[in-house]
Amino acid sequence: MTPPPIRLITSANQYRVRGNRPARRVRRVRPARRARRTLGGLALALAGVLGLTQCGSPDADRERPAASAEHPPGERPARSPSPPVPEGRPTDADGSDEEDLLRLIADYTSDFTEDRGYRRPSYRERRTVAEGVALLVDRERRRAERRLNDVDFEVRTITDAATGRRYAEVADRTDHAAAPRGWGRVYVDLDHRVRWSAQVPHPVADRDTEQLGAQLMRRAPGGVLIIAGAHRKSGRGDEADVAHHRDSVFHALCDELAARGLPGIQIHGMADDSAPDHDVVASTGKGREALTEGRDLADALRRRGYEVCRAWARSCPLEGRKNVQGRNATAQDTEFLHVEFAPKMREERKHRRAAVAALAEVTRDWRRSRS
């Protein structure tokens, strides 16, 4: 029989199959003719040997092995197909995975529900994730990967299909397990120096806030996007509500960046009846370090026709003064903005684009002040 196909790995880590060449057909020898020749006996012996050793000869059907469960009667064994390309997505020349950033984040958060699992991390676990991300910010990729691997996180490079911009994605390997830990995901801009962060503590629960964060990352360079890994009502009690608990991976990440002096915008969503006369509530949290940026944001939204409640100038609902990331940023003299968006600002395309444009203006000020 023809030996089985040989699998070879190419330099591009793709697979292909190369089988042996088809067996030559053996010419049937007629004993009557060969008997008239001087070497007829020798030719008959040689033809018999070839007929037994080559499955492609006309006599091979008489020598077919008994049928097996793998190859039923009447079926010839098919050539082994080429193994599929290892599961993944198209890659760019630098080896990064080509993705649509918005779709990637939508897929990640698509199964966030109130009854999805959440496990509170230990101090060591949350500090390890934060330290690993800090190493990525410092462009220490190999050290970051080793550090994050200690807590079963992985790092890969993605290229946003729409912009061509590269990001390091930090993901929990348990995200798609039967019992996910719900510790979140991080995206770090690899093409620009990191100068600010966007924080999404209530993905899905505050509908489409994760999409606002993703679009801001796509529009404004130099950011880190931190997305909580579970619905705020999952887990026991309110332990997954990371905006009000310090013992989370989300808080450890925000704390690490604030300690480095990186300002942050935390994106929330409010109901229509929470502030019926306003489209946005903008606050500097407990402190006033980001007062200039808060005014810039409110002015940018106002120019686009939106009503903004300015929590530093008047009493507003949902001011975020008890937000633990804001309190921590204030303690470290780092700018922090807490922004609540009405449903239309998150769910309707034209309003969402206006919101992202206004947020991007604020990050531009931060990029300039830290150049």
C-alpha positions as CSV (number, residue, x, y, z in Angstrom):
1,M,0.0,0.0,0.0
2,T,1.0,3.6,-0.5
3,P,2.5,5.0,2.7
4,P,0.3,7.5,4.5
5,P,0.7,11.2,3.7
6,I,3.5,13.0,5.4
7,R,2.7,16.2,7.3
8,L,5.2,19.0,6.9
9,I,5.2,22.4,8.8
10,T,6.1,25.3,6.7
11,S,8.1,28.3,7.9
12,A,4.8,30.3,8.3
13,N,3.5,27.7,10.7
14,Q,0.8,26.6,8.2
15,Y,0.2,22.9,7.5
16,R,0.1,21.1,4.2
17,V,0.0,17.4,3.1
18,R,2.3,15.8,0.6
19,G,1.5,12.2,-0.3
20,N,3.6,9.8,-2.3
21,R,3.3,9.9,-6.1
22,P,0.5,7.6,-7.5
23,A,1.8,4.0,-8.1
24,R,2.7,3.2,-11.6
25,R,0.3,1.0,-13.4
26,V,1.8,-2.4,-14.2
27,R,1.2,-3.6,-17.6
28,R,-0.6,-6.9,-17.8
29,V,1.6,-9.6,-19.2
30,R,-0.1,-12.1,-21.4
31,P,1.5,-15.5,-20.7
32,A,0.8,-16.7,-24.3
33,R,3.0,-14.0,-25.9
34,R,5.7,-14.2,-23.3
35,A,5.9,-18.0,-23.7
36,R,7.2,-17.3,-27.2
37,R,10.0,-15.2,-26.0
38,T,13.4,-16.3,-24.7
39,L,13.0,-14.6,-21.4
40,G,9.2,-15.2,-21.0
41,G,9.6,-17.1,-17.7
42,L,11.6,-14.4,-16.1
43,A,9.1,-11.7,-17.2
44,L,6.2,-13.6,-15.7
45,A,8.0,-13.9,-12.4
46,L,8.8,-10.2,-12.4
47,A,5.2,-9.2,-13.2
48,G,3.9,-11.3,-10.4
49,V,6.2,-9.6,-7.9
50,L,5.1,-6.1,-9.0
51,G,1.5,-7.1,-8.9
52,L,1.7,-8.0,-5.2
53,T,3.6,-4.9,-4.1
54,Q,1.7,-2.0,-5.9
55,C,-1.9,-1.3,-4.9
56,G,-2.4,0.7,-8.0
57,S,-2.2,-2.2,-10.4
58,P,-5.3,-3.8,-12.0
59,D,-4.8,-6.9,-9.9
60,A,-4.9,-4.8,-6.7
61,D,-8.6,-5.2,-6.3
62,R,-8.2,-8.9,-5.8
63,E,-5.6,-8.2,-3.1
64,R,-7.8,-5.5,-1.3
65,P,-7.6,-5.9,2.5
66,A,-10.7,-6.8,4.4
67,A,-13.1,-3.9,5.2
68,S,-12.7,-2.1,8.6
69,A,-14.9,0.2,10.5
70,E,-12.7,3.1,9.3
71,H,-13.0,2.1,5.6
72,P,-16.4,0.4,4.9
73,P,-16.7,-2.1,2.0
74,G,-16.7,-0.5,-1.4
75,E,-14.9,2.6,-0.2
76,R,-11.3,3.3,-0.8
77,P,-9.4,5.1,2.0
78,A,-9.4,8.8,1.2
79,R,-6.3,10.8,1.4
80,S,-5.9,12.5,4.7
81,P,-7.0,16.1,4.3
82,S,-4.7,18.9,5.2
83,P,-5.1,19.8,8.9
84,P,-6.8,23.1,9.3
85,V,-4.9,26.2,10.0
86,P,-4.6,26.4,13.8
87,E,-7.8,28.1,15.1
88,G,-7.4,31.9,15.0
89,R,-7.9,34.9,12.9
90,P,-6.0,36.5,10.0
91,T,-2.6,37.8,11.0
92,D,-0.7,40.9,9.9
93,A,2.9,40.8,8.8
94,D,4.1,41.4,12.3
95,G,2.2,38.3,13.5
96,S,-0.6,40.2,15.3
97,D,-4.2,39.0,15.0
98,E,-6.3,41.3,12.8
99,E,-9.5,42.1,14.6
100,D,-12.3,44.6,14.7
101,L,-11.8,46.1,18.1
102,L,-15.5,47.0,18.6
103,R,-16.6,43.5,17.6
104,L,-14.0,41.9,19.8
105,I,-15.2,43.7,22.9
106,A,-18.8,43.1,22.0
107,D,-18.2,39.4,21.8
108,Y,-16.3,39.4,25.1
109,T,-19.1,41.0,27.0
110,S,-22.0,39.3,25.2
111,D,-22.5,36.6,27.9
112,F,-22.3,38.9,30.9
113,T,-25.4,38.2,32.9
114,E,-26.4,38.6,36.6
115,D,-26.0,34.9,37.3
116,R,-22.6,34.6,35.6
117,G,-19.8,33.6,37.9
118,Y,-17.4,35.9,39.8
119,R,-14.6,35.0,42.2
120,R,-13.1,37.7,44.4
121,P,-9.3,37.7,43.8
122,S,-6.7,37.5,46.5
123,Y,-4.4,40.4,47.2
124,R,-1.5,38.6,45.4
125,E,-3.6,37.8,42.4
126,R,-4.9,41.3,41.8
127,R,-1.4,42.8,42.4
128,T,0.1,40.3,40.0
129,V,-2.3,41.4,37.2
130,A,-1.7,45.0,37.9
131,E,2.1,44.6,37.9
132,G,1.9,42.6,34.6
133,V,-0.1,45.4,32.9
134,A,2.4,48.0,34.2
135,L,5.2,46.1,32.6
136,L,3.3,46.2,29.3
137,V,2.9,50.0,29.7
138,D,6.7,50.1,30.2
139,R,7.1,48.0,27.0
140,E,8.5,45.1,29.0
141,R,6.6,42.5,27.0
142,R,8.4,39.3,28.0
143,R,8.5,40.2,31.6
144,A,4.8,41.1,31.5
145,E,3.9,37.8,29.9
146,R,5.8,35.8,32.5
147,R,4.2,37.8,35.3
148,L,0.7,37.5,34.0
149,N,1.1,33.8,33.3
150,D,1.5,33.3,37.0
151,V,-2.2,34.1,37.4
152,D,-3.4,32.4,34.2
153,F,-3.6,35.6,32.1
154,E,-2.3,35.8,28.5
155,V,-1.1,38.5,26.2
156,R,-1.5,38.8,22.5
157,T,-1.1,41.6,20.0
158,I,-4.1,42.5,17.9
159,T,-4.4,45.0,15.0
160,D,-7.6,46.8,14.7
161,A,-8.9,46.2,11.2
162,A,-10.5,49.6,10.9
163,T,-7.5,51.8,12.0
164,G,-4.4,49.5,11.7
165,R,-3.6,50.5,15.2
166,R,-2.0,47.7,17.4
167,Y,-3.0,46.8,20.9
168,A,-1.8,44.4,23.5
169,E,-4.8,42.4,24.8
170,V,-4.6,41.1,28.3
171,A,-7.1,38.4,28.8
172,D,-8.1,35.9,31.5
173,R,-7.8,32.3,30.3
174,T,-10.9,31.4,32.4
175,D,-13.1,33.8,30.5
176,H,-14.7,31.0,28.5
177,A,-14.5,28.3,31.1
178,A,-17.5,26.7,32.9
179,A,-16.7,28.9,35.9
180,P,-15.1,32.2,34.8
181,R,-13.5,34.3,37.5
182,G,-14.7,37.6,36.0
183,W,-11.6,39.6,36.5
184,G,-11.7,41.7,33.3
185,R,-9.8,42.5,30.3
186,V,-7.3,45.2,29.3
187,Y,-6.2,46.8,26.0
188,V,-2.9,48.8,25.8
189,D,-2.0,51.0,22.8
190,L,1.3,49.7,21.4
191,D,1.8,52.4,18.8
192,H,1.8,55.4,21.1
193,R,3.1,56.3,24.5
194,V,0.5,55.6,27.1
195,R,-0.9,58.8,28.7
196,W,-4.5,58.1,29.9
197,S,-6.9,55.4,30.8
198,A,-10.6,54.7,30.0
199,Q,-12.4,52.7,32.7
200,V,-15.6,50.7,32.2
201,P,-16.7,49.3,35.6
202,H,-20.2,48.2,34.6
203,P,-20.2,46.7,31.1
204,V,-23.6,45.5,29.9
205,A,-25.2,46.6,33.2
206,D,-24.6,50.1,32.0
207,R,-25.6,49.3,28.5
208,D,-23.0,50.0,25.7
209,T,-20.5,51.7,28.0
210,E,-18.0,49.1,26.9
211,Q,-18.6,50.3,23.3
212,L,-18.0,53.9,24.3
213,G,-14.7,52.9,25.8
214,A,-13.7,50.9,22.7
215,Q,-14.6,53.7,20.3
216,L,-12.6,56.1,22.5
217,M,-9.6,53.8,22.3
218,R,-10.0,53.7,18.5
219,R,-10.3,57.5,18.1
220,A,-7.7,58.7,20.7
221,P,-4.2,57.4,20.8
222,G,-2.1,56.6,23.9
223,G,-4.8,54.9,26.0
224,V,-5.3,51.9,28.2
225,L,-8.8,50.5,28.3
226,I,-9.9,48.6,31.4
227,I,-13.1,46.6,31.3
228,A,-14.6,44.9,34.3
229,G,-15.0,41.1,33.8
230,A,-18.5,40.6,35.1
231,H,-22.0,42.0,35.4
232,R,-22.1,44.3,38.4
233,K,-24.8,42.0,40.0
234,S,-23.1,38.7,39.5
235,G,-21.3,36.9,42.3
236,R,-22.4,37.1,45.9
237,G,-23.9,40.3,47.2
238,D,-22.5,43.3,45.3
239,E,-18.9,42.0,45.3
240,A,-18.7,42.3,41.5
241,D,-19.6,46.0,41.6
242,V,-16.0,47.1,41.1
243,A,-16.7,50.8,41.3
244,H,-17.5,50.4,45.0
245,H,-15.0,47.7,46.0
246,R,-11.2,48.0,46.4
247,D,-10.6,44.2,46.4
248,S,-10.9,43.7,42.7
249,V,-8.5,43.3,39.8
250,F,-10.2,46.3,38.2
251,H,-9.4,48.5,41.1
252,A,-5.8,47.2,41.3
253,L,-5.3,48.2,37.7
254,C,-6.8,51.7,38.1
255,D,-4.7,52.1,41.2
256,E,-1.5,51.2,39.5
257,L,-2.1,53.6,36.6
258,A,-3.1,56.4,39.0
259,A,0.1,55.9,41.0
260,R,2.0,56.5,37.7
261,G,0.1,59.8,37.3
262,L,-2.0,58.6,34.4
263,P,-5.4,60.4,34.4
264,G,-8.6,58.4,33.9
265,I,-12.1,58.7,32.5
266,Q,-14.6,56.4,34.1
267,I,-17.6,55.8,31.8
268,H,-21.1,55.0,33.3
269,G,-24.6,54.9,32.0
270,M,-27.7,56.4,33.7
271,A,-31.4,55.9,33.1
272,D,-33.5,58.7,31.5
273,D,-35.2,59.5,34.7
274,S,-32.0,59.8,36.7
275,A,-31.3,63.3,35.3
276,P,-34.3,64.0,33.1
277,D,-33.1,67.5,32.1
278,H,-29.6,66.4,31.2
279,D,-27.9,64.2,28.7
280,V,-24.7,63.9,30.7
281,V,-23.6,64.2,34.3
282,A,-19.9,65.1,34.5
283,S,-18.0,65.0,37.8
284,T,-14.5,65.1,39.1
285,G,-15.5,62.6,41.8
286,K,-14.4,63.4,45.3
287,G,-11.5,65.7,44.2
288,R,-11.0,68.6,41.8
289,E,-7.8,67.5,40.1
290,A,-9.5,67.2,36.8
291,L,-11.6,70.4,37.0
292,T,-10.1,71.9,33.9
293,E,-10.7,68.7,31.9
294,G,-14.2,68.4,33.3
295,R,-15.0,71.9,32.0
296,D,-13.5,71.1,28.7
297,L,-15.6,68.0,28.4
298,A,-18.8,69.8,29.4
299,D,-18.0,72.6,26.9
300,A,-17.3,70.2,24.1
301,L,-20.6,68.4,24.7
302,R,-22.5,71.7,25.0
303,R,-21.1,72.9,21.6
304,R,-22.6,69.7,20.2
305,G,-26.0,70.5,21.6
306,Y,-26.1,68.4,24.8
307,E,-27.1,69.4,28.3
308,V,-24.5,68.6,30.9
309,C,-24.9,68.7,34.6
310,R,-21.6,70.0,36.0
311,A,-21.2,68.4,39.4
312,W,-18.4,70.7,40.5
313,A,-20.6,73.7,40.0
314,R,-24.0,72.5,41.3
315,S,-25.8,69.5,42.9
316,C,-26.2,66.7,40.4
317,P,-27.4,63.1,40.7
318,L,-24.8,60.3,40.3
319,E,-21.8,62.5,41.1
320,G,-19.6,59.5,41.9
321,R,-18.2,61.0,45.0
322,K,-18.1,57.5,46.6
323,N,-16.4,55.9,43.7
324,V,-13.4,54.1,45.0
325,Q,-11.2,54.6,41.9
326,G,-12.0,58.4,42.0
327,R,-11.1,58.5,45.7
328,N,-7.9,56.7,45.1
329,A,-6.9,59.0,42.2
330,T,-7.6,62.0,44.4
331,A,-5.4,60.6,47.2
332,Q,-2.6,60.4,44.6
333,D,-3.3,63.9,43.1
334,T,-4.2,62.3,39.7
335,E,-6.9,63.6,37.4
336,F,-10.1,61.6,37.4
337,L,-13.4,62.2,35.6
338,H,-16.7,60.3,36.4
339,V,-19.1,60.6,33.4
340,E,-22.7,59.4,33.3
341,F,-24.3,59.2,29.9
342,A,-28.1,59.0,29.2
343,P,-29.3,56.0,27.1
344,K,-29.4,57.9,23.8
345,M,-25.8,58.9,24.2
346,R,-24.8,55.3,24.4
347,E,-27.3,53.5,22.1
348,E,-27.8,55.9,19.2
349,R,-25.0,56.1,16.7
350,K,-24.9,59.8,16.1
351,H,-25.1,60.7,19.8
352,R,-22.5,58.1,20.6
353,R,-20.1,59.5,18.1
354,A,-20.6,63.0,19.5
355,A,-19.9,61.7,23.0
356,V,-16.7,59.9,21.9
357,A,-15.5,63.0,20.0
358,A,-15.9,65.1,23.2
359,L,-14.1,62.5,25.3
360,A,-11.3,62.5,22.8
361,E,-10.8,66.2,23.1
362,V,-10.1,65.7,26.8
363,T,-7.5,63.0,26.2
364,R,-5.8,65.2,23.6
365,D,-5.3,67.8,26.4
366,W,-3.7,65.1,28.5
367,R,-1.5,63.9,25.7
368,R,-0.2,67.5,25.1
369,S,0.4,68.2,28.8
370,R,2.5,65.0,29.1
371,S,4.5,65.3,25.9
